[in-house]
Amino acid sequence: MVRKISVGPDPFKQMHYILGQSVLDKTWVISTMREVDGDKEIWISKDGEEVIWKKFTREFQCVVEYNIDYSHEITTQLHS
């Protein structure tokens, strides 16, 4: 699952989009981030409605961070 997308060639000037972030005067929330055929999509939701907000084609320089949850793996190892 995508957790964060950073857009732009300069790491210090990139725009950052984070899952759960409030946007558009705090009236919408970033609810879904996904990669589709190399493109990055950002979906927002409000009052049960979800719409696509931004799409970055593969030509955009982006850094994608994934939500990595090792807790299940660690729990499994501890109980083995």
Buried (B, 14 or more C-beta within 10 A) or exposed (E): EBEBBBBBEEEEEBEEBBBEBEBEEEEBBBBBBEBEEEBBBBBBBEEEEEEEBBEBEEEEEBEEBEEEEEEEEEEEEEEE
